[in-house]
Structure formats: structure tokens, C-alpha cells
């Protein structure tokens, strides 16, 4: 929806409306508000489809500036006052904190936003923005009335215990909250009555351990049972740590809470060791995983370098995204070939893997291959005649591509090339998942936890937290679950890897880059808006 203005934009407080977005009517006097009789406005409601954040495109014109399309889009998160308009607010206890007394600006300005895209051209739209994370001047919970809970779901990842610890300590130290529950065993723990009381003393040193202090599980999500339990226990803040499926469950809990009119803030902290969460810069535990993967790669390199015709294969995590494999390869500089799910490869023929392995063995006497667990799954399934199976979280059960590739290479060189090779296969998956987070991830986990606490206390709900261009923001859960972050083969990082390894691209001369949506959502919306007149709030990007 494009709106033209004839005067300068004057800042004014953002006014929450009764939907999952905010819109500042004072900034746009020509915009027809709810009292307007404009036929166009009444005919095109701002709400798009259910469970989608609203995107509002605004055209602004200011004196002395030739700016035909400002293109500012705010993807806001829900607030408790959207469905509880009479909810009272209170001064933030942080204003009395001795620690925060030294901060020049203790509270985040209500109009602060974070841009999803920072590299733009002169006349390009400003693009998508998210609400900046951090403490607000007003909170919507009295500290003594808060009863918070924390739950961890899905697979293990370095840093989970640090997030748990910092949520507990953040609530207690910054906001004076004493009543904090730990839900044990994932989502099932809500209705199986598995809980423990969490205090700063209880969680004091858990960040030094791997795994999750609260235990975890896959599946077990029953929205009505979970919200019934939240209501029965008098819980009013829910902190949910988990990956894609877990965050979808958090969104369902948030909507059920809103439906029942409960004063319950639901905050998600995205967790995936694969770094495949969309929008945010990276997921916690990723740096630790890349660092630990170096040990496995170094071990493989030492092994193959010490024997004749040594072939080392290291299988790393990466179900759909090859970020760990790519970054570990770049960091190591000892890797000859990196195979990831995003870049299909083939074994036989010119430019194939067998040819490349043979060349490296002749040149160097050894080769190290790093393999993401999701790479080549279609080949393995075809060879083994396996059907598609899924775990309790709905994730596809992966076949062991590392063992499959090891056998394929060994059989090829033994039976066809009559060439003896020394195969060394290393799978450090569970060793990497189970370790504590490193120093970098510990700090990152602290920022995530504190951002979630500030957001919940400020009355935001149905949001997840994470850094966008190095600035922490509150992001609608739908935005981080609608798609997955993948390695873009057209980006410079993948080009750097190819330059480092000198591996083949595994593309025939008549083939191009595999078709992947390589544009940011705002760019896709601009194309649709320009060429087919499709309003941005009607676009379902998951169908593109």
C-alpha cells in the first residue's frame, strides 16, 4: 500500500493496534485510519493471512529529497496489549539498578528498529526492519507476580545450559523475579508434571557442562494440554529453547494464549547447531561446533598423511544446510573437498568425485573430504532402496552418507582402478553436540537470554530473538520458521571455499547453479508488487 505525503515526517510515539503489528498514524496524516470512510482502505484490510506478520509498504516524500518509494517495512511482534488493552504498565526496575546506572541510555527507544538489509543502493527501498531488542522504560509485569518457566526441546547443542542460566539470572538479578520453573524433558514435561525450581544458585555452574540441564525430547507437543498446564500453574512467562519445529510449537502456544485472553508472554530462543535458522546472523553453538570440528579434521589429516594413498572422510552435522562443513573447511585449510546438501555432486565421469580423488592421490598421496550429513542422501536412498522415514519432530531420518561414500570410494579404486587405498572415516557428530559452548558462544547466549527476558517483561509475546546485522532484534516467529537458512552457492563465501580447495563444481557444462530462491523476501515482494500488482501483505513466500 503506497501513500504519498506532502510534508516532512515528524517522529511520534508508535501506537499499538489490535493486530500483530504497529502502525504510526501520526507519521502519515493522509493515511485513512479506522474512522475513515475511504472505500479503498475498507476494501483492502491490512491483515494478510493467519500466522503471517504484516508487511506495510509506505511511500514517503519529504522536501528537498527526491524519494519516490521509501519502502520502509516494519515486521513487528505481537504485544499483550493487542488482546488485553487495559493491561497496566509499571516502571522498569532496571532504572534502580546500580549496574545499569553507568549506561548512557538504559532503555531502548520505542521507535528503534533494526534493518534486515544493510547493503543498499542509493534509490533502493529501505526494506524490512525488526523491532530492536533490549529493556523498555515500561514493563507489564510486577516482579513479585511473575512466574516464569523454561523448556528445552529437540537435539543437543553447545550453549543450551548457558541460555538457561542467563534467563534465570537475568530475571532474578535485573528484575527481582524469584519464581522460576524448569520444565523437564521437553514439551511433554508440561503435562507430565516434570518440573524443578530454578534459582541462580541452582544454575550457577551449569554453563560449564554440555547437554541440557533440563533434559530434552522430540515431539510431544499438544497445544491445549500445554496451555492448560500453563494456566493451572499460574505461569505468565514462557521461555522456549529449540529449533524450527519447537519454534512453530511456541507460535501455536502464543496463539492459544491469546485466544484464551491470558496474560502470558511467550518468548522463543532459536536453537540449531546447523545454523539454518532464517533471518538471524547465526545460531548459538555454531561457533563451538566449527571449532570442535577442527579436531576431527586435523585427526583425519594426520592419519591420511601418514600412510600411502590415504583417504580421510569426516562427516559433520548439516541436515539441510552445510554451514558447519563449509566454515570448518575454510578454517582448516587441510581439506581437499567439501560436500554439502545445497550442492549436488556425482561420483563417476569427467569432473566427478572419483576423478578428483584420483588426481589428488597422484599429486599429494592423500586427500581429506569433509561431508555434511545431509549431502548425497538421494544417492544413498537409491542404492539402499530406503523409504523416507521421519523422527518425532518430523525431521527426515538421514542415512549414513559417510559410510556409503567410504565404501563407494574404496570399491571403485580397489575393483576398477586396482589401486590400494587406506580409508579413514571419522564421525564426530555426538562429540561435537555434547560439549559446552566456547567463550564466544557463552557471550552470545547471554545476549540472547537477556534479550528474551527484556522482551517478555516489556509485554511482547510470540517472538523470537537473535542478531540481525549484529544488532539484536525481536522477530515474529513465523519469519524464522517459514524457510531455512542455506548456503548460497552464488555467494562469495562458497567461492572462497572453492578457491581454497580447488575442488570441482560438480556441474556439467550445460548445467547451471541449482535453482534456489536466492533473494531476500523484500526483493521478491518488490518484484511481485512492480510487475503483477500483488500487494506485499498477500504474498506467501513459502509458495514461491
N, C-alpha and C positions, 0 to 999 in steps of 0.2 A: 504494500500500500504506500504510494508516494504522496508526500504532502509538501507543497511549496510554501515558503514563508517569505515575508517581505521585510522582516526586521531581524535584529540580532537575537541570538539565543541568550537568554538570561537565566543563570542557574537558579533552580528552585528545588525544594525537597521532593524526592521521589515518593509518590503516593501509591501504596499497595492497593491493588484491586482485588476482586474476589475470585480471580483465577490464578494460575500458577506463573504469572508474570507481573511485572510492574510497568507502569507507563506514566510518564510525567506530562500531564495535560498542560501544566503551566508553561512548559517549554514550547508547546505547539498550540497557540491560541486558535489557529484555523482548523485544528482537528476537532471533528464533531464528537462531543462527549456523550455520556449516556442519556443526557436530556435533549440531545439534538434530534431534529426531525429529518435529518438528511436521509434521503432514500438510499443513497449509495452505502452509507455506513450501516444502516439497518439490514441491508441486503447482503453484506459481507462481514459476518462476525469474525472477531479476531481469533476465536478458538479454532484450532485446526482439528486434528483427530485426537482421540483419547490417548493418554500416556505419551504425548509428544510435547516438548517445550515449544512455546510460541515464538516465532521469529517475526519481528516487526521491522520492515524496511522503511526508512524515513528519508525523504528528500528535504534538505535544508539549504537555504540561501541566505547569505549574510552580506552586508555591504562590503565593498572592496575585495570580495572573494568570488572568483568565478568557479562555483562548485555546484554543478548541476545535480549530482547524486552523491550525497554524503555516505549513504549506505551503512549507517550505524545499526547494528543488530545486537540487542541485549537478550541473551538466553538466561532468564532468571530462574531462581529456585523457589519452590513454594514457601510460604510463611504461615505460621499458626493463625495469624490474624485473618488469613484468607477465609477460613471457615469458623473462626472464633473471633469475630470483630470486636467484642467487648473485653478481650483479654487485657489485663492491666500490665504495665511495664514498670520496671524498677531501675534505680541507678546501678550501674555495673560496679561490683565490689572491687574491681581492679583499680578504681580511682583512689582507693585507700592502701594499695599495695606499695610497700617500700621498694620492692624490686622494680616495679614499673614506674616509680616516681622519677627515675632518671630518663625515661623515654620522652623524647621531644613531643611526639604525638601518640599518646597511648591508644586512642581509638581510631578505627578506620573510618574515613569519611563516608557517609551514606551513599555518595554518588561515585565512589571509586570503583572502577571496573578494570578488568584485565583483558587485553586483546589476544585473540587466538592466533592472529597472524601479525607478525611484526615487520616482515619484509614486504613492503608495498611500493607501488609506483605512484607517481605524482597525482594522477587522476583516477586511481583505483578506489573502490569503495572502502570504507573503514573496516567493514566486515564484522564478524561475530565477536562479542565480548561476553565475559562472565563476571559475576559479582566477586569483588576481591574478598578474600578470606581475612579473618582477624577479629579482634574484640570490638564490640559495639558499645556505644555510650549507654544504651538501654538494654536490659535483659528482660526476659519474660518468665523467669522462674525465680522464686525465692530460694536461696541456697539451702535453707533448712527443710524445704518442701521437696527437694529433688530426690528422686530415687532412680538411679541410673543402672543400666545393665550393659554388659559387653559380651559378645558372642563371636567365636571364630569358626569359619566353615571352609570346607574344601581341602585342598592339598597343603602340605607344609611349605614354608618359605622363610628364609632368614629375615628376622626383624619383627615377626608377629609378637613375640614377647615384649619387645621394646614398645610397640604401639599400645599393648595392654597396659604396661607400666605407666606410660606417659598420659594415657587417658585418665587413669586413676589418680596419678599425682597432679595432673592439670586440674581436674575437678576439685580435688581437695585443697591444694595449695593456692590456686588462683581464685577459686570461687567458694571455698569453705564447705564443699559438699562432702558429707561423711557416709551417706548411704549408697553404696555401690555394690552391685551383684555381678558375679561372673557366671554366665550360663555355660555349663559344661557339656561337651560333646556335640557342638553344632546346633542347628535348628531344632533337632529332636529334644535338646535339653530344655527347651521352653515348656513343653507339655509332659516331659517325663520327670519334672521336678528336680532336675540336677542343677543345683546352684551352690555357690560359695560366696562368702563375704570378702570383698576386696578392700584393702587399706594400703596406704603407702608402705607400711612395714611388711605386709604380706608379699607385695610385688617388688620389694626393694632390689633384689639381685636377679630377677628372672631374665633380664636382658642379656645376661651372660650365658644363657642356655639356648640351645636350638629348640625347634618344635614350637608347640603352643602350650602354655601353662594351663589353659582351659580345656585342652583336648579338642578334637575336631571330628567331623564326619561329613560324608557327602549325602546329598538328598535330604529327605526328612522334612521338607518344607510343607507345612499345612497352615495357610494364612489365617484361617478362622481360629484354629487351635492356638496358634502363637499369639494372636491379638487377644483372645480370651484370657490367656495366661498373663499377658502384659497388663490387662485391665484388672484381673483378680489380684495381682501382686501390687498394684498401685505404682507400677513403673511409669515414669514420664519422660525418660530419655533412653534411647536405644542406640547403641553403637555396634555396627555390624562390620566385621572384618572378613573380606572374602573376594573372590574373583567374579567373573562375568555372571555366572548363574546365581551366586549369592547376592549380588547387587540387584539382579532382577527380582529376587525374593524380597529384598529390602524395599524396592519400589511398591510391591504388592502390599507389604505391611503398612507402608506410609499411606497408601490409598484407602486401606481398610480402616486405619485410624481416623483419617479424615471423614470417611463415611459415617463412622460412629460418633464423630464430634468430640474426640478425646484430645486432651492437651498432652500430646506425646510427640516429642521431636525424634525423628529417625535420621541418623547420620551414617553414611557408608564410608568405609576406608577401603579403597580398592587394593586388592592383593593378587598378584600373579607374578611368579618368578620369570615367566616368559617375556614380560614387558609388552604384552599385547593389548593392554588397556588403551582405548582410544582417547584422544584429546590431551591427556596429561603428558608431560615430558618423558617420564619414566615411572615405573612401579618400584616400590621398595623391595629390597632383596636382590634386585638385578645386579647392582654393582658387586655385591658379595658373591653372587653366582659366577660372574665373569672372572673375578679374582681367583676363586677356588678352582674354576675350570682350567686355569693356567697350570696347576699342579698336575692334572691328568694329561694335558698336552705335553708338558715337559717330560713326564714319565714316558709317554709314548715315543717322544723324540729320542730320548736316551736309549730306549730299548731297540728301536729300529736302526739307530746309528751304530749300534754295537754288533750288528750281525750283517750277513750278506743278504742282499735283496730283502731288506726289512720293510714290511708294510704295516703301518700303525693306523688303526681306526679308533677314534674317540667319539662316542655318542653322547651328545649333550641334550639338555631339555629344549623344547620348542615344538609344541604340538602343531600349531598353525603358523607361528612366526619364528623366524630364525635369528632373532636379535642376539641371543647368548652366543650362538655359534659364530655369527659374524663378528661381534665385538671381541670374543675370545681369540679368534683367528687374527684379527688386526693387532691385538695386544701381544700375541705370542711371537709372530714373525717366523715361527718354525713350521708353520702349516703350509702344505703344498696345494690343498684343495679343500674348499668348504662347500658342503651341500646343504641346502635349506629348502623348506616346503614351498617357498614362493618361486623358486627357480627349478623347473623340472629338468632332470638330467637323463641321459641314456648311457648304456654300457658299451654297446658294440658299434663298429663302423667309424668312419672318419670323424674326428672331433669328439669321440665318445670317451668315457672314463677309462676303459681298458687301454686305449691308445695312449692316454695321458699318463697312466700309471707306468706303462712300459717305458715311455720316454724318460720319466723321472728316475726310474730304476737304472736305466742305462747311464744317465748323466750323473746322478748323485749316489746311487747304490741303495737308496732308501726313499720312502715317501710317507708323509703324515696326512691323513684325511680326517677332517672334523665334520661330523654328521649330526644334524638336528634330528630329533626322534620322529618328527612328522614328515621328513623328506622321503620320497620314493614309496610311500605307503601303497599306492595303486599297483606298483610292480610286485611288492611282497604279497599283497592280497591275491593278485592274479596267479602268482606262482604257487601259493599255498591253498588256493581255492577257498579263501576265508570269506565269510559273510560279515556285513557291518554289524558290530556289537557296540553297546554303549554302557557306561557306568551309571551309578545312581544320580550323578549330576547331569547326565545327558551328554557327556563328552564321549566321543568315539574312542573305543579301546584300540590302542595302537599296537601293531605288530612290531617285533624286534627287527628293525631295518638294519641295525648294526651287525647282528649275527648273519642276516640274509646277505648283506653286502660282503662280509668276510668270506662266506662260503663261495659266493659268486666269483670273487677275485681269485681265490685260491684254486677253484676248479678250472677257471679259464687259463691261468698260467701253468697249472700242472698238466692238464689234459690236452690243451691246444697249443700252448707255446713251449711245452716241455721244459719249463723253467721253474726251478725250485725257489719258493719264496718263504720267508719267515713272517707269519701273520701274528700281530699283536693287537688284541681287541680290548679296549678299556671302556667300561660303562660306569661313570662316577655319579650317576643321577641322584641316588639316595644319599650319598656322602655330601653332595652339594646342598640338597634341600634341608638337611638336618643340622647344619652348622649355625652358630649365632651370627648375627649381622656384623659387618665390619664398622669401622669408625664413621665412614661416610654415610652408610645406611642408618646407623644409630641416630645421627643428627637429623637425617631426612624423616625417619619415623617419628621423632619428637615433634617436628613441624607439622606433620600430618595429623597426629593425635591432638595437638593443641588447636589446630585449625578446626577440627571436628568439634571439640569442646566449645570453642568460641561461637561456632555457628549454631549449635544446639541451644546454648544459653541465650543466644540472641533471637531465638524463636524460629529459626529456619528448620525445615524438615524436608524429607525426600531428596536429599542432596548427597553428593559425594565430594571428596576433597582431593586436591592434587595441584602440582605446579603446572602452570601454563606459561610457557616462555619465562620460566624461572620465578614467576610470581604465583603464590598460592591463591586458589580461587575456589568458589562454591559452584559446582557443576550439576545440572539436572542429571539424575541417574540414567534417564533414557539416552542421554548423549554418550555415555561411556559404555552402554550395553548394545547400542544399535548396530555397531560394527566393531571390527577388531583392528588393532594396530598391526600392520605388517611391514616387512622390509620392502621398500620401493626400489625395484631394480633399475629405475631411471634416475635415482638419486646419486649424489656424489659419494656417499659412504660405501655403497656397493661397488662403485667404480674404483674407490681406493683399495677395496679388498681384492678385486680382480688384478689391479696393478701390483699388489703385494704378492699374491700367489702365482700370478701368470697362468692361472687355470683357464680351461676353455669355457666359453659362454654357454655351451651345450645348446646352441641354436643353429639350425641349418641355414644356409644362405637365403632360402626362400621363407624363413620364419622371422618373426619379429618378437618383440617383448611380449610375454604372456599378458593377456588382457586383464588388467586390474584397474579398478577405479583409483586414479592417482591424483584426484583433485580434492581440494578441501570442500566441505559441504557448501560454504558460502559461494564458491566459484560455480559449483553445479547449479545452485539456485539462481545465480545471476544469468547463466546461460538459458535456463528454462524461462526465467522472467522476461528475458530480452526477446527470445525467438518464438516462444509459444504462448506468452502471456499468462503463464501459470503462476499464481500468487505463491510466494515462498512458504506461507503457512499451510499450503495444500500439498507440499512435496513430501513424499515418503522416501527418504534416501536409501532405505534398505531394499527398495524395489528397483533401483537404478542398475 
